[in-house]
Amino acid sequence: MTQTYSHNPKPFSGPIAFTLKGSTLTVDSGRKVHEVQLGAVDTVRMTFEPGRLAQRSFRTKVIMKDGKSFTFNSLDWKSLVEAQELTREYRAFVKALCDAIIRANPQARLIAGKPIGLWLPSSALAVASLLAMAYLVWQAFQMGATSVALLGILLAIVGYWQIEPMIRLNKPRPFRSEALPEELLPKAS
């Protein structure tokens, strides 16, 4: 059975098409066509990539045993300001791809989230930033600068709203092809 997925990964790029057939994945960027043997896949990593205010983007990165890799995401860019979320298409393709990779190479690792060496410092910096903001707000209240304290509270809320999903969703953990991490897939309607 053949499964396909196509998207524009950036606002001013051409489409990239992926065709999955058996244990072979064809990646067509318009300039080059690559045949990927899924038995040579070492790791599949699914992550949450923050987008603009109203957009959530999810990314899947496939890393080969020789170190080469390719990525695809859940957004199809139409222009600099317009992107379409490919919910059903992305979910179906990621599921089919992970199943095909595990069939071709049962030792392939399926990992959700960022690498621990990136996630841990990012988490620590986020917590430290929020604690620093709380301290500054407290100091502003102590000095009687209520408007500055309220502005600090507003900035802390916006910061938490933006940072919390990146930290929570990108916590590194393994997953199985039959149980993809739902939080790293666009919400099915």
Secondary structure, DSSP 8 states (H G I E B T S, - for coil): -EEEEEE-SSTTS--EEEEEETTEEEEE-SS-EEEEEGGGEEEEEEEEEE-STT-EEEEEEEEETTS-EEEEESEEE-SSS-EEE-HHHHHHHHHHHHHHHHHH-TT-EEEESS-HHHHHHHHHHHHHHHHHHHHHHHHHHHTT-HHHHHHHHHHHHHHHHHHHHHHHHT--EE-BTTB--GGGS----
